[in-house]
Structures are given as structure tokens and as C-alpha cells.
Amino acid sequence: MNGFATLALASSPRPAAEGSAAREGHLDQARALDRFLREVEKRAFRIAQIALRDADDALDVVQDSMLHLARAYAARPSEEWRPLFHRILQNRIRDCQRRRRTRSRVFAWWTAGRAADEDDAPDPVEQAAATEPGPALRFENEAAMAALEEALRELPPRQQQAFLLRNFEELDVADTAVAMGCSEGSVKTHHFRAVQALRARLGEHWS
């Protein structure tokens, strides 16, 4: 994970011609962006890994999200960075999931003919999903965190997003709505349903 913030920061736009005051202002903004990216990268990686179940894919989407924020929104007020970053991150996660589904359909079609005479041949897509690596980052209680992460993976995507952004990233309802691209009412509904589903599976300890 080290170096994401520095790499994204190096990609942030700089004025073509600037005086000393402008340069100092840009440096202050760049330092603030660097601090923000360093603060957010580990939690963003956990969110991406829960959604994607693969460390390499999670690293890719987090890095791409950080670079996009630095390139497109470095000049925006710092209070806007968090919801903007998480909206970018969620978009990148969905893009990755769409690419996976496309690859899975092609792979399943390609291998279908080979297994046509084997009624009990395993589904290659299910087989691939079953061998994906488990969470790499855990809280102090690994068993409890692993159970929570597994339960989160089984939530519908919008419920998963609402829960992760509200509880992991601690965004308020308004910023979560910006990150998810939906209304505040939808955030509340998705989050409520996520909490109810997690309570049913894991008990009141995780409410």
C-alpha cells in the first residue's frame, strides 16, 4: 500500500505559470491532499477487498481511484474530497465487477463444449469464486472480522456500499448519498436493510 498517496499526489495538476503566493497555495493544497490520501488508503483497500474478494484487484481500484481524485479534483475544497473519492471508488469497484462478469461468461462459454459429456462437471465460474483468497486485513479478532466480511459479501451491492461507507468510513448520510449517487432516503433504506440482515446472521454484537 505504501506509495499510493505519493503517486497520486505526483499526478495532481499544477498551474503552468504561477507566482510565489500561488506556488505556496498549491503546495499547501498538495500537502493536504497527500494527508487525505494517506489517511484514506487503508480503509479504502479494505472496502474494495470486501467487495472484490481479491487483493490485487482491490489494490488496482484503490490506486486508480486515488489517481483520478488527484488529477480531476485536487483543486476542489478539501471537505469535498471524501465523498468524491468514495464515489470514484464505488464506480471503479463496479467497473471491475462488470469486467469479471464478462470474463466469466466468455470463459464459461468457451469451456462448455469440453464438459458437454460430463453431466456433473463443476461450473468453472463457481469453482473460481470458491478459490478466491480470503480477507488479508483483519481487526484484532480475526474470526469475528472474517465472519462480518463474509456476511457483507452476501449483501446486495447497494446495501453493502451503504454499510461500508456509513460504518467503516464513517461518512454521514449526505456524503454517503454523494458517494453512492443516490438520495439520502435511499442511503437510509439501504443501510437499515443491511444492518437488519447482518443482525439476523451475526447477532446483536455486530449491530
Salt bridges, closest charged atoms under 4 A:
GLU24 OE2 - ARG31 NH1 3.78
ASP28 OD1 - ARG31 NH1 2.87
ASP34 OD2 - ARG38 NE 3.08
GLU39 OE2 - ARG43 NH2 3.43
GLU39 OE2 - ARG82 NH2 2.90
ASP57 OD2 - ARG100 NH2 2.82
ASP64 OD2 - ARG92 NE 2.46
GLU80 OE1 - ARG76 NE 2.78
ASP95 OD1 - ARG98 NH2 2.21
GLU142 OE1 - ARG138 NE 3.75
GLU150 OE1 - ARG153 NH1 3.27
GLU154 OE1 - ARG201 NH1 2.44
GLU169 OE1 - ARG43 NE 2.97
GLU169 OE2 - ARG82 NH1 2.48
GLU169 OE2 - HIS86 NE2 3.36
GLU204 OE1 - ARG199 NE 3.81
